[in-house]
Amino acid sequence: MFRRILFQHPASRRSISNMSSSSTTTTPMEHALRTKLTESLAPSKLEIFNDSHLHSHHKAMQGVTSKETHFRVYVTSEAFKSKMQPARHRMVYALMEDELAMEGGIHALQLRTRTPEEQAKADANETSTSTSS
């Protein structure tokens, strides 16, 4: 099950799309991630990937019935300005404290945290790389 949620705030055309291979509804942990990050960080871009299926065979995951244990989160927010990566990650971990602590909750978060300027630079690099190939 692969799920991708893309949220772009008013600063970059307010569009929300949810692309899913199985359904259009989100699961509880995905919803909690999206809600808490959106309310607290007002991201201009937010992508959430449920990578739990890639880790279900790990020894630590044996016997775990939750299908929402591993997430990859890309978030772009003004709230990250003048903060180093560890501080940005601590901000996200603090928001998700309950979900990380609960039995059957989130086991792992892979984060990419950027400011809008950093995201624009990365997008420009990606565009120049893809056009020069």
Buried (B, 14 or more C-beta within 10 A) or exposed (E): EEBBBBBBBEEEEEEEEBEBEEEEEBBEBBBBBBEBBBEBBBBBBBBBBBBBEEBEEEEEBEEBEBBBBBBBBBBBBBBBEEBEEEEBBEBBEEBBEEBBEEEEBBBBBEBBBBBBEBBBEEEEEEEEEEEEE
